[in-house]
Amino acid sequence: MSYAAEPRGGASRPLLERESEILAIQRAVDDLCGGSDLGSATRRGGVLTFAGSAGIGKTTLLAEARRHAAERGCTVLFARGGEQEKQVPFHVMRQLIQPAYAAMTEGERRDSLGAWYDIVAPALGLTAAIQGPAAPDPQGVRDGLDWVVTQLSVRNAPVVLVLDDAHWADAESLAWLTSFAARAEELAMLIIVACRPDEIPADAAFLRALMGRRGTRPHELAPLTTGAVARIVRDALGSGADDMFCRECWAITAGNPFEVVELAMKGRDQGLKPNQDNIPELRDLASAVKGSGLIDRLEQLGPSTVRLAWAAAVLGNAVPAGTVASVAALGEAQASEAISQLRAARILTVLTGLRTKEVVEFYHPLIATAVYRSIPPGVRVAMHGMAAQALIDGGYGASAAARHLLEMHPEGDPWVVQQLRLAANESFAAGAPDAARRYLARALREPPEPEDRAQVLFELGAANLLHDPMTTINQLRTALEEPKTEPTLREAITYRLAQALAHTGQLAEAVGLLDDEARRSTSARTRLRMQAEQFKWNSVRGDEENSPARSRLLAQFAKRLVGRGLAERHILGLRAWDAAMRGEPVGTALDFAEQALDGGMSWTDQDFGFDVPVVVAVTLMYCDQPGRAEELFNSGILEFEAKGWRGTHLSFVYTLLGYVRYRRGRLAEAEDFVRNGLEIANRIGQDNPAQWYAVGTLVETLLARGNLAEAQKVARNYRLGEGFPQAIVYPDPQTVFGRLLLAQGRVEEAERQLAEAGRRLDLRGTRNPSWSSWQLDLALAQATHDTGLARATADEAVARARAFGAASIIGQALRVQAATVEPAQAAVLLEEAVAHLEQSPAACEFAHALVDHGTVLQTMGDPHRAAQQLYRGMEGAAACGADALADRARGLLASAGLRPRRLHTSEQDTLTVAEAGAARHAARGLDNAAIAKEMRMDPAAVGELLSAVFTKLGTNRTGLSRALGM
């Protein structure tokens, strides 16, 4: 559709009794422009809101704001909500942004919008919606709109954004504007909004938040006084208008500026003498200005003119005159004559649209509302149908026609179903799933042909998945019951229904559904895919009845597969994950992970989901290859951002990337990533899976940094410990809570939580202490009162760690084991722990083992070696951001009379010449002794060099060749 480039209304008139509002506008614009002579450095933006009833003068006031801003050299972005367009997604945003891009070619728009083009261009109506299975989510589109408006505000500063009739603005635009308003001040942008407070819909939370931002109240526009009304009357009818006549004008109109002006203009057109004797005629004239009197006046203009006014009311704001004429079924000459009559009657006005076409608008929304409501119901429905057809024929697309199709009576018309489905697809592609749901629900009521009903139910169910999964379940179950469902469609319905069941905690039902459908399928490919889905959902079931049996079946399946397709690779990826969780040898887990990755995995395949790429990446992390895991997560982030998926998916990946950084010992970076993930999860809603992951990871990271107070605050705010999710979450929430209790000194409670976590995980066969450290934390808790019990617990954890074989967890388990024995034995265990951790990328755990080793050596009377280990541990802890651990080492050095030397860090991801040389030798298969001989240095020095290499590159010896690109 075209958007009018000029404000509606007649000739400019002085604003009466709006001095305070105009002053507020002028001050806000002055602040935006930096005052008269202070320069741009002092620019300050903000939000200015006005409220008042219909006709009170909001539009005129905003026109004055636009005029004043333009005079001060501001760029003005203007939009207006429409009563007929309030369900059209991004209707307001298109008015704001399209003028800036209207003169550009397609190539210039692509260059200007860059990587955001495919995400925001469909929403802004700058290109047809790109069809595909991976549509952007609403948050991704809002982020893209943030970028677009930010670029406009920087390039064209200072910018004033004006929104009139905000009570009729579409929900998608309001959601963006409300969130963006917080940035107005920092961007030096002024946002001015006006609305009718008594017409804000009950569910318009975004608009209420915008109008009451930061607890402020909007400027309320009051009716005109008798003096102001008298001035308007005398300007129109002559200075001789007597006081009684003017006062009657005020009483009739209640001081409403629109009604006062209209009444005065009609009086002038009728030649009414403004004196007391003509007050009866004035009252008769007033009844013709609005309501039924307005309609009577319209009908006097003739049937053709009435039809054109009806067509304009049905079509809404800024519609090309030719389209209006088509819906009114009038020829060009008839339409031109009708428009002239309506302009003379101050009912319609003609403006110039963006594409230089003439577009028609009502002189005031009150008139548009009255005309629309006067259309006989049957005629109104028919005209909406004609409007839909005219817009489709005019090339405006199904989305433009969809709001008219919603107003039609269901008649089983396949064309209507087709257009509504097209509009739903376009809305999805534009990041407006709510609109898509409305269109598909209406298509279902049409109803569709029997052979199409299952497809429409599937599309509607898929649209509701994230918004209302329970409704999705009902719709998809109904779709499965449809008799005329193609096998391919039935398969797609099954996968999506299983997702919905899983997202609502009905994992057992999801697995049962997949099992039933697999049994009835005659396709080997389908059965394999459904088996993969069963393995996936069973792997995250906390209540799985026989997890070891499922693991055995998964192992048998994986043996027969070679990764020929995505379903096979997903099974191989799940096998890698299962091997890591169960503590099978690290080589086994890595082998299956590599097979799963050979051929690639998509993070944005909506049928397969992103769960398996996630668990493959995390498996690599547990197997001491966090650098490789980061590569996969970074690929996921790029895919998500390219598709505009900036909600749940991005939250998960940011959180898990933070978890990888935590495991590598980059604690400050880890905290930053996890907080970003948690922020996104909070926008999605409370108590969602993305939040569970982020909260547990953040608490673990804060504890590693020594920030117990902040960890307690996070746990309290998100009610960690007040019940744990049934699904598998990592890090395990109950184990994290037990660790927090232990850090608080609540040992008995910590033991209880950790023991319960252990029983639960052991029943599932989850025996890898690298996946969950419950056993290690439990041993530390037991060591405070029963060293024998603690030793037994630690011994078992060490055995499990050795069975898995990753150097990082072996070293960590040995460090904990050392806390349960006498100093002499502890020194031996810690020396071995340090040796293992030197060969791992776990920098923080390495620093912890060094400090513990130094502490024990100091106790045993070996100050020289103790100082050496404490220095190394202190520097490592400081580099990791483990502040409490660094302080502990520093204190131990000081107590021994040693001055802690100046810290140096190895934050940069570049290797020194010596480190690079040692790394290349190690990648070629040389052991430390051989490397020492080649480099003519001590083997211990080689160990230190390689330890730095592993930390910086995020890998162990096995992955060194790949990390170096050799």
ABEGO torsion letter per residue (X at the ends): XBBBABBBEBBBBBBBGAAAAAAAAAAAAAAAAGEAAAEAAABBBEBBBBBEBBGAGAAAAAAAAAAAAAAAGBBBBBBBBBAAAAABBGAAAAAAAAAAAAABBAAAAAAAAEAAAAAAAAAAGABBBBBEABBBBAAAAAAAAAAAAAAAAAAAOBBBBBBBGAAABBAAAAAAAAAAAAAAAAAGBBBBBBBBAAABBAABAAAAAAAABGGBBBBBBBBBBAAAAAAAAAAAAEAABBAAAAAAAAAAAGGBAAAAAAAAAAAAAAGBBBBAAAAAAAAAAAAAABEAAAAAAAAAAEAAAAAAAAAAAAAEBGBBAAAAAAAAGBBAAAAAAAAAAAAAAGABBBBBBAAGBBBBBBABAAAAAAAAAABBAAAAAAAAAAAAAAAAAAGAEAAAAAAAAAABBBAGBAAAAAAAAAAAAAAAAAGBAAAAAAAAAAAAAOBBBAAAAAAAAAAAAAAAAAABAAAAAAAAAAAAABABBBAAAAAAAAAAAAAAAAAAGBAAAAAAAAAAAAAABABAAAAAAAAAAAAAAAAABAABABAAAAAAAAAAAAAABAGABAAAAAAAAAAAAAAAAAGBBAAAAAAAAAAAABGEBBAABAAAEAAAAAAAAAAAAAAGBAAAAAAAAAAAAAAAAAAGBABAAAAAAAAAAAAAAAAAGBAAAAAAAAAAAAAAAAAAEBGBAAAAAAAAAAAAAAAAAGBAAAAAAAAAAAGBGAEBBABBBOBBAAAAAAAAAAAAGBAAAAAAAAAAAAAAAAAAGBABAAABAAAAAAAAAAAAABAAAAAAAAAAAAAAAAAAGBAAAAAAAAAAAAAABBAAAAAAAAAAAAAAAAABABAAAAAAAAAAAAAAAAAAGBAAAAAAAAAAAAAAAAAAGBAAAAAAAAAAAAAAGBBBBBBBBBABABBBAAAAAAAAAAAAGBBAAAAAAAAGBBAAAAAAAAAAAAAAAGBBAAAAAAAAGX
